[in-house]
Amino acid sequence: MAQIQKLAGQTAIYGAPTILGRLLNYLLVPLHTYIFTRPNEYGVVSEMYAYMAFLLVVLTYGMETTFFRFSSMEKNRAGVFNTAMTLLLLTSTIFISAGLFFSQNIAASLNYPQNPEYIRWFVLIVGLDAISAIPFARLRADNRPYVFAGIKIVNILVNLLFNLFFIWFCPLMIKHGIGTAFFQFIYRPEIGVGYIFISNLIASVVQMLLLLLTVKKIQFQFDIPLVKRMFHYTFPLLFLGLAGVVNETFDRFMIKYLLSSDIAMYNLGVYSACFKIAIIMNLFIQAFRYSAEPFFFSIYKDKDAKEGYATVMTYFVIVCTVIFLGTMMYLDYIKYFVHKNYHDGLTVVPILLIAYMLLGICFNLSIWYKLTGQTKYGAYITVGGAVVTVAVNFALIPLIGYVGAAWGHFITYAVMVAASYLIGQKFYPVDYNLKKIGFYFAVSIALFALSYFVIPFHRFGMHQLLIKTTVNTLILLGYLGIIYKKEYAVIQKFFKRTI
């Protein structure tokens, strides 16, 4: 219980900037979708950020996890930090230089020959964010969650404020003739969605400057023996990361290239906007991941570590099912985070929510190969998932469009969960409470199905929304009651220790 309490506290602290960031990004979703009402425009944003996710994996090449492992096992922690920073600085500088030089060629290959500035902005954003990875990892390893959270929050606020300034405030001032000359000098309507990228770049620069203040001294160090050992550990993680980003973002590319050109960007925009709603689940998962990885490593040598891992898994799933059911019970309100032109894609939300839950379970299961150094198996599992992603998307997207992409996520993560569990039990067996996990998963799905497919709310006419909201609230409260009854002893013990 002490371990769970510690993890819960760290999840709250590390998750605060993540949750705040996602919530603020939710404010950006209506801003973007209500101003850029053509899904084709929003599709451009989605595609560029999908490339960013891929490139960040390439440029960090698993060095965060590698840093955690080596800094916890090496006596010279400063040497590990300096070596990791030197590697990322070197590779990121090469990337930025090449990207800026070939920006026009890259833009043309992506069918944006008239906007090479998109490429230049993104090259700088990706390079700066990659370099920032190790300073952030060091803050987590050094147990400095408040500094970590503070810098993340500043980054988020800067991004939000400049989005508002460029996309909403400047056009508003020009429209009303206030400071017209000044704002026309700053703001150019033809840049359009490009201001989303400019705002991100400004936020990344501010973040990098703040991180430099936390690092008292950086020595450029290239310890060859240490580098060899670090690369031996991190090399499988690179493939794991690449395969992971294929699982997460490759569907955006496939929607663009597997559907006919006249509808591809529209479908991509609709899918991406509704994907943002499903990220509600990812709020908790991302917060959990920030604190869980160093936590799992820290209790590795404890005699009851495996019991701790099993308990964490159980309550992780319980929280995820509450998030799933809560989101679906109030989707009639949550959907207005995006413009009505994007509501055609709401059918993917429950599929993606469950897919994200499976991804979180997979992260919990993956700790066995990170702890034992068997990272090659993690690479095998994730690469296998990438193969499933490509196969399912190729099969389903031409038939059912972006709904096929959503099912691709679900099927991929389900396969990865099964593979990680079965292999992990051979190398590092953990007695997960599958019966309890299965119970909560099944009940939450059944209650969702009851609301969406069994109860005929459409028969209530003009009172449909009120009655549906009332019934769905009772369903959610009933599920929380089940959890409280079954977990009463644990909940009581947890809050007693907290108080």
C-alpha positions, -999 to +999 in steps of 0.1 A: +000+000+000+029+023+007+042+017-028+008+023-044+004+055-023+038+067-035+030+059-071-004+077-069+012+108-055+039+109-082+014+102-109-006+132-097+025+155-097+040+143-129+005+141-145-005+176-135+013+193-165+002+165-188-034+167-177-033+205-178-016+204-211-042+181-226-070+201-211-055+233-226-051+215-259-088+207-257-093+244-257-072+245-288-093+218-305-124+239-306-103+270-315-088+251-344-119+233-356-142+262-353-118+285-371-105+260-396-139+245-403-128+226-434-115+192-422-090+193-451-071+221-433-071+202-400-058+172-419-026+190-427-020+197-390-027+160-381-003+147-408+026+170-397+023+160-361+022+124-371+056+129-387+068+147-356+059+117-334+079+094-357+110+118-359+111+123-321+114+085-316+142+084-342+161+113-326+158+102-290+163+065-299+152+051-265+178+072-246+153+082-219+148+047-207+185+040-212+194+070-190+171+057-163+187+023-163+223+034-164+219+063-140+204+039-114+232+013-119+263+034-126+283+051-099+292+080-122+257+094-128+271+127-141+290+108-167+259+090-179+240+123-182+268+141-201+273+111-225+235+109-232+233+147-237+264+147-260+248+120-282+215+137-285+231+171-292+252+156-319+224+137-337+199+165-333+223+191-348+229+169-378+191+165-382+183+202-380+211+211-405+199+185-430+162+194-426+168+231-431+190+225-462+165+201-479+133+218-467+120+226-502+126+190-514+109+175-484+079+198-487+075+189-524+076+152-516+048+156-491+027+175-516+032+209-499+057+225-523+042+260-516+049+256-479+085+247-472+083+269-441+062+241-425+093+218-428+117+244-414+095+251-384+090+214-377+127+205-380+135+231-353+106+219-331+116+182-333+153+190-328+147+211-297+123+186-282+147+157-288+175+176-270+151+183-241+144+146-235+174+139-213+171+170-190+135+161-184+145+125-177+171+137-152+145+158-134+124+126-131+154+105-120+164+131-094+128+132-079+122+169-089+086+166-100+077+202-093+104+216-115+095+191-142+058+200-139+066+238-138+086+237-171+059+215-188+032+239-177+051+270-190+056+252-223+019+245-225+008+280-216+032+296-240+019+274-268-018+282-259-012+319-256+005+322-290-022+301-306-048+324-292-027+355-302-021+345-338-053+325-347-079+345-328-067+378-314-048+392-344-077+386-369-101+400-343-081+433-340-078+436-377-115+430-382-124+458-358-098+482-371-078+483-339-041+487-344-045+476-379-011+485-392+007+468-363-014+436-365-012+434-403+026+436-400+026+406-375-003+386-389-006+372-425-038+353-432-022+332-459-001+314-432-033+299-419-027+266-400+010+275-400+005+296-369-002+264-350+033+253-359+049+287-351+033+288-317+047+253-310+082+264-320+081+294-297+070+272-268+098+247-276+124+275-275+111+287-241+111+252-228+147+246-239+159+278-222+142+269-189+157+234-190+192+248-195+187+267-162+182+234-144+214+220-157+243+235-137+270+222-160+271+201-192+304+185-202+306+172-237+317+136-230+320+106-252+329+077-230+334+050-257+329+019-234+298+035-218+285+045-252+288+009-265+270-005-234+243+022-237+237+015-274+236-022-268+207-016-244+190+012-263+193-003-299+163-026-294+144+003-278+148+023-310+131-004-330+105-007-303+099+030-304+097+031-342+073+002-343+053+019-315+050+051-334+038+031-364+011+016-342+002+051-330+004+073-360+008+053-392-030+052-398-029+090-405-005+084-435-025+054-447-058+073-446-041+100-468-027+075-493-052+046-493-083+068-499-090+087-531-074+121-532-108+140-532-118+126-498-086+116-482-077+149-464-114+154-453-114+119-437-080+126-421-093+158-406-125+143-392-107+112-378-080+133-362-104+157-345-124+128-330-091+111-321-086+142-298-117+132-278-104+097-272-072+112-259-091+117-226-080+082-218-044+091-227-044+119-201-043+094-173-020+069-192+006+096-200+006+108-164+009+073-152+038+065-175+059+095-164+059+083-128+056+046-133+088+039-152+112+053-125+089+039-098+091+004-113+129+006-115+131+019-079+113-011-063+128-037-085+150-051-057+122-052-031+110-086-020+074-078-028+081-060-061+061-084-081+031-081-058+034-043-063+034-046-101+003-069-100-016-045-077-007-015-098-020-033-129-054-040-112-061-005-101-047+010-134-074-010-153-101+001-128-093+037-133-092+033-171-127+016-171-141+046-152-126+070-177-140+050-206-175+048-191-175+084-180-165+096-214-191+076-232-219+084-208-214+121-216-203+120-252-233+141-262-217+170-245-180+162-250-185+161-287-189+199-289-152+202-283-150+199-321-171+217-347-202+199-360-185+194-393-163+168-376-191+149-358-193+122-385-163+106-369-177+101-333-182+064-340-145+058-335-144+073-300-153+041-280-131+019-301-101+043-296-108+046-258-106+009-254-075+007-276-058+033-254-067+012-224-051-018-240-020+003-247-017+013-211-020-024-200+007-032-225+029-005-209+024-022-175+032-056-189+063-043-207+082-037-174+095-072-174+118-068-204+130-034-192+139-047-157+156-078-170+174-062-199+156-083-224+146-053-245+149-074-277+117-091-268+100-057-264+112-049-299+098-082-313+064-076-297+061-040-309+075-048-344+049-076-345+023-050-335+035-027-363+030-055-388-005-061-375-012-023-378-001-021-414-020-053-424-053-043-407-052-008-420-044-020-456-074-044-453-099-021-436-093+015-445-102+010-482-134-007-471-147+014-441-124+044-441-112+059-409-133+034-388-109+008-401-080+028-388-096+029-353-101-009-354-065-012-364-055+004-331-077-019-311-066-051-328-029-042-327-029-034-290-049-065-281-024-087-299+005-069-282-011-073-247-015-111-253+021-115-266+037-094-238+018-113-211+025-148-224+062-141-230+066-121-198+053-149-177+081-171-189+109-147-181+095-126-152+063-142-139+039-118-122+007-131-107-017-105-121-053-107-109-068-116-143-102-125-128-107-091-112-093-072-142-116-092-165-146-085-143-142-047-144-134-047-181-165-068-189-189-048-167-178-014-181-183-027-216-217-042-208-229-009-192-217+010-223-236-014-245-267-011-224-268+027-229-259+028-265-275-003-280-303-014-257-321+015-242-342+032-269-336+069-260-346+081-294-383+073-285-383+102-260-383+129-286-375+164-274-367+150-239-342+125-253-310+143-241-323+150-206-335+114-201-303+100-216-281+121-194-301+111-163-300+074-171-263+075-180-255+093-148-272+065-128-253+039-148-220+056-141-228+060-104-239+024-103-205+013-117-187+035-091-208+018-064-197-016-076-161-005-074-165+010-040-182-022-026-156-046-040-126-024-032-138-009+001-111-023+023-083-012-001-099+023-006-102+027+032-066+017+038-053+039+010-071+071+023-063+062+059-025+062+050-029+093+030-046+112+058 
